[in-house]
Amino acid sequence: MELQSLDNSLDPSGLASYVAGQIDRALQWKDIAWIRSITPLPLILKGILRPADARIAVEHGVDAIIVSNHGARQLDGVPATIDMLPYIVAEVKKAQKKPKDGRRPVEVFVDGGIRRGTDVLKALALGAKAVLIGRPVLWGLTVNGEDGVYSVLNHLKDELELAMALAGCPTVDDITEDILLSRSPKL
């Protein structure tokens, strides 16, 4: 069976067709300069999963990076965002030794896999400035509209506050990587 005929034999879902239609394969790193030239707004780049891409994004002057695998629905086998986060944070720090032109340091956000307050704690400990909450908000909206969204966000906040207290972190600024156990000590 030829690849072309295989593609024609598939009946993609509406979501798959929509997502495929949103991807501009012609986009290049140089396009960031053009976007920067037409707006004074902060430039936030979503979809970074490789440290090398994070470095290139910093070199091209983005204001923030969103570590995201787009829900891992687009490509089988992509790593979890929480697993890539510390590598990307380290590369961003290395790439921006000193912000140029008086610009603020590039911030790193993480999107994907945030379901509990402990997930937020881990992401902050690994260097994320903030987390993006997608599916839980949609679940709350589906169940109870605006009140459902409020309930989900309030529940996450309560779980985060409890996790912070149990980890000995009275404030968000006290959350550091050393609260995480990354590997077993050598015996």
N, CA, C and O of each residue as an XYZ file, in Angstrom:
748
protein
N       0.844     -1.174      0.000
C       0.000      0.000      0.000
C       0.890      1.237      0.000
O       1.810      1.339      0.811
N       0.632      2.142     -0.870
C       1.412      3.372     -0.940
C       1.009      4.314      0.183
O      -0.130      4.305      0.649
N       1.971      5.127      0.606
C       1.711      6.073      1.684
C       0.589      7.029      1.320
O      -0.265      7.338      2.151
N       0.591      7.495      0.080
C      -0.434      8.444     -0.328
C      -1.821      7.822     -0.229
O      -2.758      8.469      0.240
N      -1.961      6.572     -0.666
C      -3.268      5.941     -0.585
C      -3.651      5.649      0.862
O      -4.829      5.658      1.219
N      -2.637      5.389      1.693
C      -2.905      5.190      3.115
C      -3.493      6.458      3.714
O      -4.482      6.405      4.445
N      -2.873      7.619      3.397
C      -3.390      8.883      3.917
C      -4.826      9.122      3.483
O      -5.644      9.596      4.271
N      -5.135      8.799      2.245
C      -6.481      9.026      1.739
C      -7.492      8.064      2.330
O      -8.688      8.355      2.343
N      -7.030      6.916      2.821
C      -7.963      5.934      3.359
C      -8.349      6.244      4.801
O      -9.318      5.687      5.318
N      -7.600      7.126      5.451
C      -7.906      7.466      6.836
C      -9.071      8.436      6.890
O      -9.242      9.276      6.006
N      -9.867      8.308      7.936
C     -10.957      9.234      8.156
C     -10.663      9.955      9.465
O     -11.163      9.551     10.515
N      -9.846     11.035      9.421
C      -9.432     11.683     10.666
C     -10.616     12.296     11.410
O     -11.611     12.713     10.817
N     -10.466     12.330     12.708
C     -11.500     12.961     13.523
C     -11.519     14.458     13.271
O     -10.574     15.016     12.713
N     -12.576     15.089     13.676
C     -12.666     16.535     13.528
C     -11.567     17.251     14.278
O     -11.016     18.236     13.787
N     -11.233     16.753     15.493
C     -10.169     17.356     16.289
C      -8.825     17.213     15.588
O      -8.057     18.172     15.507
N      -8.540     16.010     15.081
C      -7.265     15.783     14.392
C      -7.151     16.689     13.173
O      -6.087     17.250     12.911
N      -8.235     16.832     12.434
C      -8.219     17.707     11.254
C      -7.991     19.162     11.660
O      -7.231     19.883     11.013
N      -8.656     19.586     12.737
C      -8.496     20.953     13.210
C      -7.051     21.220     13.618
O      -6.462     22.221     13.210
N      -6.476     20.315     14.430
C      -5.107     20.494     14.904
C      -4.138     20.527     13.728
O      -3.256     21.384     13.670
N      -4.298     19.607     12.803
C      -3.413     19.571     11.631
C      -3.505     20.867     10.846
O      -2.508     21.331     10.292
N      -4.681     21.450     10.793
C      -4.868     22.711     10.071
C      -4.270     23.915     10.774
O      -4.097     24.965     10.155
N      -3.951     23.784     12.059
C      -3.400     24.896     12.827
C      -1.878     24.970     12.757
O      -1.284     25.965     13.173
N      -1.254     23.937     12.241
C       0.207     23.874     12.202
C       0.698     24.478     10.896
O       0.342     24.021      9.810
N       1.510     25.498     11.018
C       2.122     26.135      9.848
C       3.536     25.588      9.717
O       4.437     25.995     10.451
N       3.723     24.679      8.795
C       5.018     24.033      8.630
C       6.079     24.982      8.073
O       7.261     24.642      8.033
N       5.659     26.156      7.649
C       6.611     27.117      7.095
C       7.247     28.002      8.164
O       8.180     28.748      7.868
N       6.755     27.930      9.406
C       7.315     28.765     10.469
C       8.778     28.433     10.704
O       9.185     27.271     10.676
N       9.559     29.479     10.936
C      10.985     29.321     11.190
C      11.371     30.223     12.353
O      10.613     31.113     12.740
N      12.557     29.985     12.907
C      13.027     30.794     14.033
C      13.096     32.266     13.663
O      12.840     33.119     14.512
N      13.428     32.585     12.437
C      13.541     33.991     12.030
C      12.193     34.713     12.104
O      12.156     35.943     12.147
N      11.101     33.973     12.119
C       9.779     34.594     12.202
C       9.552     35.269     13.551
O       8.702     36.152     13.662
N      10.299     34.865     14.573
C      10.167     35.505     15.885
C      10.533     36.983     15.787
O       9.885     37.821     16.414
N      11.561     37.311     15.010
C      11.953     38.716     14.842
C      10.828     39.508     14.193
O      10.572     40.651     14.573
N      10.158     38.908     13.220
C       9.045     39.605     12.560
C       7.906     39.837     13.551
O       7.351     40.933     13.613
N       7.556     38.804     14.326
C       6.483     38.955     15.310
C       6.855     40.046     16.313
O       6.025     40.885     16.662
N       8.098     40.031     16.770
C       8.570     41.047     17.718
C       8.431     42.448     17.114
O       8.116     43.403     17.825
N       8.664     42.571     15.808
C       8.631     43.885     15.150
C       7.226     44.468     15.027
O       7.075     45.673     14.821
N       6.199     43.632     15.150
C       4.840     44.134     14.948
C       4.040     44.285     16.237
O       2.885     44.708     16.204
N       4.651     43.941     17.376
C       3.912     44.077     18.632
C       4.850     44.371     19.795
O       5.960     43.842     19.857
N       4.394     45.222     20.721
C       5.172     45.456     21.939
C       4.818     44.452     23.043
O       5.410     44.480     24.123
N       3.866     43.579     22.774
C       3.422     42.621     23.778
C       4.513     41.597     24.082
O       5.381     41.345     23.246
N       4.470     41.010     25.272
C       5.432     39.946     25.580
C       5.283     38.799     24.577
O       4.172     38.450     24.177
N       6.388     38.237     24.192
C       6.401     37.151     23.222
C       6.650     35.842     23.970
O       7.730     35.617     24.516
N       5.634     34.993     23.981
C       5.685     33.733     24.718
C       5.596     32.599     23.709
O       4.664     32.541     22.906
N       6.563     31.704     23.753
C       6.645     30.612     22.792
C       6.256     29.302     23.470
O       6.886     28.880     24.440
N       5.204     28.661     22.942
C       4.705     27.415     23.524
C       5.116     26.232     22.657
O       5.160     26.323     21.430
N       5.417     25.119     23.325
C       5.701     23.887     22.615
C       7.159     23.490     22.664
O       7.606     22.658     21.875
N       7.904     24.076     23.582
C       9.328     23.749     23.699
C       9.468     22.477     24.534
O       8.947     22.391     25.646
N      10.178     21.492     23.984
C      10.433     20.236     24.691
C      11.901     19.850     24.664
O      12.311     18.908     25.342
N      12.686     20.569     23.890
C      14.115     20.250     23.776
C      14.938     21.411     24.300
O      14.664     22.564     23.964
N      15.947     21.124     25.122
C      16.798     22.197     25.633
C      17.417     23.040     24.514
O      17.531     24.257     24.658
N      17.810     22.427     23.424
C      18.413     23.181     22.314
C      17.422     24.199     21.755
O      17.809     25.314     21.404
N      16.148     23.823     21.670
C      15.134     24.770     21.192
C      14.923     25.899     22.193
O      14.675     27.039     21.800
N      15.021     25.590     23.480
C      14.899     26.632     24.504
C      16.019     27.658     24.335
O      15.778     28.862     24.413
N      17.240     27.182     24.107
C      18.374     28.089     23.899
C      18.141     28.975     22.666
O      18.364     30.185     22.715
N      17.698     28.375     21.581
C      17.447     29.138     20.356
C      16.354     30.177     20.600
O      16.452     31.306     20.118
N      15.318     29.804     21.343
C      14.234     30.743     21.642
C      14.758     31.940     22.438
O      14.379     33.079     22.165
N      15.624     31.688     23.418
C      16.220     32.774     24.205
C      17.059     33.666     23.293
O      16.980     34.892     23.373
N      17.854     33.056     22.438
C      18.699     33.820     21.514
C      17.870     34.677     20.565
O      18.343     35.710     20.091
N      16.641     34.259     20.284
C      15.771     35.014     19.391
C      14.902     36.030     20.142
O      14.058     36.689     19.535
N      15.102     36.159     21.443
C      14.477     37.246     22.190
C      13.082     37.013     22.717
O      12.344     37.976     22.923
N      12.688     35.768     22.947
C      11.365     35.557     23.532
C      11.373     36.017     24.990
O      12.422     36.075     25.631
N      10.207     36.334     25.490
C      10.078     36.770     26.881
C       9.804     35.609     27.824
O      10.135     35.661     29.009
N       9.198     34.564     27.283
C       8.890     33.389     28.104
C       8.762     32.170     27.200
O       8.516     32.271     25.998
N       8.939     31.019     27.829
C       8.833     29.733     27.146
C       7.810     28.905     27.901
O       7.802     28.877     29.131
N       6.953     28.235     27.156
C       6.030     27.282     27.763
C       6.490     25.893     27.360
O       6.434     25.519     26.188
N       6.946     25.134     28.350
C       7.330     23.745     28.117
C       6.019     22.985     27.934
O       5.211     22.900     28.858
N       5.812     22.436     26.747
C       4.542     21.784     26.443
C       4.732     20.715     25.390
O       5.513     20.872     24.451
N       4.001     19.622     25.563
C       3.941     18.598     24.525
C       2.546     18.582     23.907
O       2.155     17.601     23.274
N       1.809     19.647     24.089
C       0.465     19.837     23.532
C      -0.462     18.677     23.899
O      -1.244     18.204     23.073
N      -0.360     18.232     25.143
C      -1.214     17.155     25.615
C      -0.762     15.781     25.162
O      -1.470     14.796     25.371
N       0.394     15.699     24.551
C       0.982     14.443     24.061
C       0.079     13.734     23.069
O       0.224     12.534     22.836
N      -0.850     14.476     22.486
C      -1.760     13.858     21.526
C      -1.219     13.933     20.103
O      -1.680     13.203     19.226
N      -0.257     14.797     19.870
C       0.181     15.030     18.502
C       1.257     14.065     18.029
O       1.370     13.802     16.832
N       2.053     13.532     18.959
C       3.161     12.665     18.581
C       3.371     11.617     19.665
O       3.650     11.946     20.818
N       3.234     10.362     19.283
C       3.434      9.273     20.245
C       4.857      9.289     20.780
O       5.806      9.588     20.056
N       4.985      8.962     22.053
C       6.301      8.781     22.645
C       7.010     10.040     23.084
O       8.182      9.979     23.456
N       6.333     11.198     23.054
C       7.012     12.411     23.508
C       7.185     12.355     25.020
O       6.362     11.766     25.720
N       8.252     12.965     25.523
C       8.461     12.938     26.979
C       7.446     13.816     27.712
O       6.882     14.754     27.148
N       7.238     13.487     28.958
C       6.378     14.304     29.811
C       7.041     15.651     30.046
O       8.265     15.734     30.146
N       6.254     16.686     30.134
C       6.803     18.030     30.323
C       7.578     18.147     31.626
O       8.597     18.836     31.676
N       7.113     17.485     32.681
C       7.800     17.567     33.975
C       9.186     16.941     33.890
O      10.100     17.361     34.599
N       9.351     15.936     33.023
C      10.658     15.301     32.861
C      11.634     16.204     32.117
O      12.834     16.163     32.387
N      11.147     17.011     31.196
C      12.011     17.889     30.405
C      12.241     19.240     31.081
O      13.205     19.936     30.764
N      11.374     19.604     31.994
C      11.434     20.920     32.632
C      12.803     21.275     33.213
O      13.299     22.359     32.905
N      13.450     20.436     34.036
C      14.727     20.863     34.614
C      15.822     21.079     33.566
O      16.682     21.942     33.739
N      15.793     20.309     32.494
C      16.782     20.479     31.432
C      16.572     21.799     30.687
O      17.528     22.485     30.327
N      15.315     22.134     30.467
C      15.006     23.371     29.756
C      15.308     24.583     30.634
O      15.851     25.577     30.153
N      14.959     24.506     31.912
C      15.274     25.602     32.845
C      16.785     25.833     32.882
O      17.239     26.977     32.832
N      17.556     24.764     32.969
C      19.020     24.894     33.012
C      19.554     25.526     31.728
O      20.444     26.375     31.779
N      19.023     25.122     30.592
C      19.486     25.673     29.318
C      19.112     27.148     29.174
O      19.895     27.941     28.652
N      17.926     27.511     29.632
C      17.507     28.921     29.584
C      18.431     29.763     30.452
O      18.864     30.836     30.031
N      18.734     29.298     31.642
C      19.642     30.044     32.526
C      21.014     30.198     31.888
O      21.617     31.269     31.950
N      21.500     29.140     31.283
C      22.811     29.184     30.642
C      22.802     30.123     29.433
O      23.767     30.853     29.206
N      21.727     30.105     28.670
C      21.648     30.901     27.439
C      21.480     32.390     27.704
O      21.824     33.203     26.846
N      20.970     32.762     28.843
C      20.705     34.180     29.121
C      21.573     34.696     30.244
O      21.108     35.469     31.081
N      22.801     34.291     30.276
C      23.711     34.693     31.347
C      23.416     36.093     31.849
O      23.345     36.328     33.055
N      23.245     37.012     30.928
C      22.869     38.373     31.297
C      21.868     38.853     30.247
O      22.204     38.937     29.066
N      20.634     39.171     30.671
C      19.653     39.636     29.694
C      20.163     40.842     28.916
O      20.741     41.771     29.480
N      19.938     40.804     27.614
C      20.405     41.881     26.745
C      19.396     43.019     26.711
O      18.201     42.813     26.925
N      19.882     44.203     26.445
C      19.046     45.388     26.254
C      18.158     45.687     27.461
O      17.057     46.215     27.305
N      18.628     45.354     28.656
C      17.860     45.655     29.858
C      16.586     44.834     29.981
O      15.719     45.154     30.794
N      16.465     43.786     29.188
C      15.260     42.966     29.225
C      15.258     42.074     30.457
O      16.308     41.716     30.990
N      14.075     41.730     30.889
C      13.917     40.842     32.038
C      14.333     39.427     31.667
O      14.309     39.061     30.492
N      14.709     38.636     32.649
C      15.063     37.234     32.357
C      13.884     36.491     31.729
O      12.723     36.781     32.020
N      14.197     35.546     30.881
C      13.174     34.724     30.237
C      12.564     33.806     31.296
O      13.276     33.130     32.039
N      11.235     33.797     31.349
C      10.548     32.946     32.312
C      10.175     31.628     31.645
O       9.975     31.562     30.432
N      10.088     30.590     32.453
C       9.723     29.265     31.957
C       8.449     28.829     32.668
O       8.387     28.780     33.896
N       7.449     28.517     31.877
C       6.182     27.995     32.380
C       6.077     26.538     31.929
O       6.769     26.120     31.001
N       5.214     25.772     32.585
C       5.024     24.382     32.163
C       3.536     24.117     31.971
O       2.696     24.567     32.750
N       3.243     23.381     30.921
C       1.872     23.037     30.567
C       1.800     21.533     30.381
O       2.622     20.943     29.680
N       0.835     20.931     30.998
C       0.628     19.502     30.795
C       0.898     18.690     32.041
O       1.930     18.846     32.695
N      -0.036     17.828     32.357
C       0.141     16.895     33.458
C      -0.116     17.460     34.837
O       0.108     16.763     35.827
N      -0.574     18.684     34.943
C      -0.836     19.280     36.255
C      -2.252     18.888     36.665
O      -3.236     19.390     36.124
N      -2.329     17.990     37.622
C      -3.629     17.492     38.076
C      -3.854     17.704     39.568
O      -4.994     17.750     40.030
N      -2.756     17.833     40.325
C      -2.844     17.967     41.781
C      -1.924     19.096     42.250
O      -1.057     19.566     41.513
N      -2.139     19.512     43.489
C      -1.279     20.530     44.073
C       0.170     20.083     44.158
O       1.083     20.899     44.030
N       0.388     18.781     44.375
C       1.759     18.277     44.420
C       2.433     18.396     43.054
O       3.653     18.549     42.982
N       1.657     18.327     41.970
C       2.227     18.537     40.630
C       2.714     19.977     40.487
O       3.765     20.229     39.898
N       1.947     20.912     41.026
C       2.345     22.324     40.991
C       3.629     22.502     41.799
O       4.565     23.158     41.343
N       3.674     21.922     42.990
C       4.856     22.011     43.846
C       6.092     21.485     43.118
O       7.137     22.136     43.129
N       5.987     20.329     42.494
C       7.116     19.743     41.766
C       7.575     20.649     40.626
O       8.773     20.866     40.441
N       6.621     21.174     39.869
C       6.981     22.040     38.740
C       7.700     23.295     39.225
O       8.691     23.709     38.624
N       7.215     23.901     40.298
C       7.872     25.086     40.848
C       9.261     24.734     41.373
O      10.209     25.499     41.193
N       9.379     23.578     42.020
C      10.672     23.145     42.550
C      11.683     22.903     41.429
O      12.884     23.086     41.624
N      11.200     22.498     40.268
C      12.077     22.226     39.131
C      12.370     23.476     38.299
O      13.052     23.399     37.277
N      11.854     24.628     38.740
C      12.221     25.878     38.103
C      11.154     26.584     37.295
O      11.416     27.649     36.736
N       9.963     26.026     37.217
C       8.890     26.720     36.498
C       8.478     27.961     37.277
O       8.404     27.938     38.505
N       8.212     29.033     36.562
C       7.710     30.263     37.188
C       6.227     30.117     37.510
O       5.729     30.683     38.483
N       5.531     29.345     36.674
C       4.094     29.119     36.844
C       3.711     27.872     36.062
O       4.487     27.363     35.254
N       2.495     27.390     36.320
C       1.972     26.243     35.590
C       0.708     26.666     34.852
O       0.004     27.585     35.270
N       0.438     25.984     33.761
C      -0.804     26.191     33.035
C      -1.705     25.000     33.319
O      -1.256     23.854     33.313
N      -2.964     25.276     33.566
C      -3.920     24.226     33.915
C      -4.927     24.143     32.770
O      -5.642     25.108     32.500
N      -4.982     23.021     32.111
C      -5.891     22.874     30.973
C      -7.055     21.961     31.266
O      -8.169     22.416     31.526
N      -6.793     20.677     31.223
C      -7.878     19.697     31.335
C      -8.679     19.806     32.633
O      -9.907     19.747     32.576
N      -8.042     19.963     33.807
C      -8.857     20.070     35.017
C      -9.856     21.236     34.958
O     -10.974     21.120     35.461
N      -9.463     22.335     34.356
C     -10.383     23.468     34.222
C     -11.551     23.080     33.319
O     -12.701     23.406     33.612
N     -11.256     22.387     32.228
C     -12.325     21.945     31.327
C     -13.254     20.955     32.023
O     -14.468     20.991     31.825
N     -12.679     20.069     32.841
C     -13.512     19.124     33.582
C     -14.444     19.878     34.528
O     -15.634     19.569     34.599
N     -13.917     20.859     35.250
C     -14.744     21.643     36.157
C     -15.831     22.397     35.423
O     -16.970     22.469     35.886
N     -15.482     22.958     34.281
C     -16.454     23.688     33.458
C     -17.566     22.760     32.999
O     -18.740     23.129     33.010
N     -17.192     21.562     32.600
C     -18.171     20.587     32.123
C     -19.127     20.161     33.229
O     -20.329     20.021     33.005
N     -18.587     19.957     34.415
C     -19.398     19.456     35.522
C     -20.316     20.533     36.094
O     -21.480     20.265     36.390
N     -19.789     21.760     36.251
C     -20.583     22.760     36.968
C     -20.334     24.193     36.494
O     -20.482     25.134     37.274
N     -19.965     24.366     35.249
C     -19.798     25.714     34.718
C     -18.741     26.510     35.461
O     -17.725     25.965     35.893
N     -18.990     27.805     35.606
C     -18.045     28.699     36.279
C     -17.736     28.236     37.699
O     -16.585     28.280     38.133
N     -18.766     27.792     38.423
C     -18.549     27.309     39.787
C     -17.636     26.082     39.794
O     -16.843     25.901     40.718
N     -17.746     25.249     38.774
C     -16.883     24.076     38.670
C     -15.427     24.458     38.464
O     -14.528     23.849     39.044
N     -15.200     25.474     37.631
C     -13.833     25.951     37.412
C     -13.280     26.523     38.711
O     -12.146     26.227     39.087
N     -14.069     27.333     39.392
C     -13.645     27.896     40.670
C     -13.301     26.776     41.655
O     -12.295     26.851     42.361
N     -14.137     25.745     41.698
C     -13.915     24.631     42.620
C     -12.603     23.910     42.298
O     -11.840     23.588     43.209
N     -12.333     23.657     41.024
C     -11.099     22.977     40.620
C      -9.885     23.810     41.028
O      -8.942     23.290     41.623
N      -9.912     25.102     40.708
C      -8.770     25.959     41.021
C      -8.578     26.110     42.526
O      -7.444     26.127     43.005
N      -9.663     26.217     43.268
C      -9.575     26.324     44.717
C      -9.023     25.028     45.317
O      -8.229     25.060     46.257
N      -9.448     23.898     44.770
C      -8.946     22.598     45.245
C      -7.437     22.488     44.989
O      -6.693     22.045     45.863
N      -6.986     22.889     43.799
C      -5.549     22.878     43.490
C      -4.775     23.783     44.441
O      -3.697     23.422     44.914
N      -5.335     24.967     44.718
C      -4.682     25.903     45.639
C      -4.562     25.289     47.032
O      -3.508     25.371     47.662
N      -5.643     24.675     47.508
C      -5.612     24.044     48.833
C      -4.591     22.903     48.880
O      -3.851     22.766     49.854
N      -4.558     22.089     47.823
C      -3.586     20.994     47.778
C      -2.158     21.528     47.743
O      -1.272     20.976     48.395
N      -1.933     22.599     46.985
C      -0.593     23.193     46.933
C      -0.191     23.722     48.297
O       0.933     23.490     48.741
N      -1.087     24.427     48.968
C      -0.766     24.960     50.298
C      -0.435     23.841     51.282
O       0.487     23.982     52.086
N      -1.176     22.728     51.229
C      -0.887     21.601     52.104
C       0.469     20.987     51.758
O       1.268     20.693     52.646
N       0.721     20.796     50.468
C       2.001     20.220     50.033
C       3.164     21.112     50.446
O       4.210     20.616     50.867
N       2.987     22.425     50.329
C       4.040     23.358     50.743
C       4.301     23.234     52.240
O       5.453     23.205     52.674
N       3.234     23.161     53.026
C       3.401     23.041     54.475
C       4.128     21.744     54.823
O       5.032     21.744     55.659
N       3.740     20.651     54.189
C       4.379     19.360     54.474
C       5.834     19.328     54.012
O       6.647     18.586     54.562
N       6.162     20.139     52.994
C       7.540     20.201     52.499
C       8.363     21.256     53.234
O       9.550     21.420     52.952
N       7.746     21.972     54.173
C       8.469     22.987     54.931
C       8.705     24.270     54.165
O       9.709     24.953     54.366
N       7.774     24.593     53.286
C       7.905     25.810     52.457
C       6.766     26.771     52.783
O       5.667     26.620     52.251
N       7.010     27.760     53.652
C       5.939     28.685     54.011
C       5.491     29.596     52.866
O       4.344     30.044     52.840
N       6.400     29.870     51.915
C       6.035     30.723     50.777
C       6.492     30.048     49.484
O       7.314     29.132     49.504
N       5.950     30.510     48.372
C       6.348     29.983     47.068
C       7.841     30.197     46.846
O       8.501     29.352     46.240
N       8.375     31.300     47.322
C       9.811     31.566     47.170
C      10.681     30.551     47.904
O      11.863     30.406     47.593
N      10.099     29.846     48.880
C      10.853     28.840     49.624
C      10.912     27.487     48.906
O      11.623     26.583     49.344
N      10.172     27.351     47.813
C      10.159     26.082     47.075
C      11.413     26.003     46.219
O      11.609     26.805     45.306
N      12.252     25.033     46.525
C      13.494     24.825     45.778
C      13.621     23.348     45.422
O      12.923     22.492     45.966
N      14.522     23.079     44.503
C      14.665     21.713     43.989
C      15.049     20.709     45.070
O      14.772     19.517     44.932
N      15.678     21.171     46.132
C      16.129     20.226     47.152
C      14.994     19.572     47.932
O      15.246     18.662     48.722
N      13.743     20.013     47.730
C      12.620     19.332     48.393
C      12.252     18.043     47.661
O      11.482     17.232     48.176
N      12.798     17.854     46.468
C      12.498     16.656     45.679
C      13.595     15.622     45.838
O      14.776     15.963     45.887
N      13.212     14.384     45.917
C      14.169     13.286     45.956
C      14.339     12.817     44.524
O      13.435     12.212     43.949
N      15.492     13.096     43.954
C      15.692     12.751     42.553
C      16.284     11.371     42.359
O      16.080     10.764     41.308
N      17.007     10.856     43.335
C      17.552      9.497     43.227
C      17.898      8.988     44.625
O      18.020      9.762     45.575
N      18.049      7.701     44.722
C      18.380      7.080     45.999
C      19.812      7.410     46.389
O      20.699      7.457     45.537
N      20.033      7.637     47.665
C      21.414      7.848     48.103
C      22.209      6.558     47.958
O      21.651      5.464     48.051
N      23.501      6.686     47.731
C      24.359      5.499     47.637
C      24.586      4.958     49.029
O      24.874      5.704     49.965
N      24.452      3.658     49.152
C      24.638      3.023     50.464
C      26.016      2.426     50.578
O      26.355      1.849     51.611
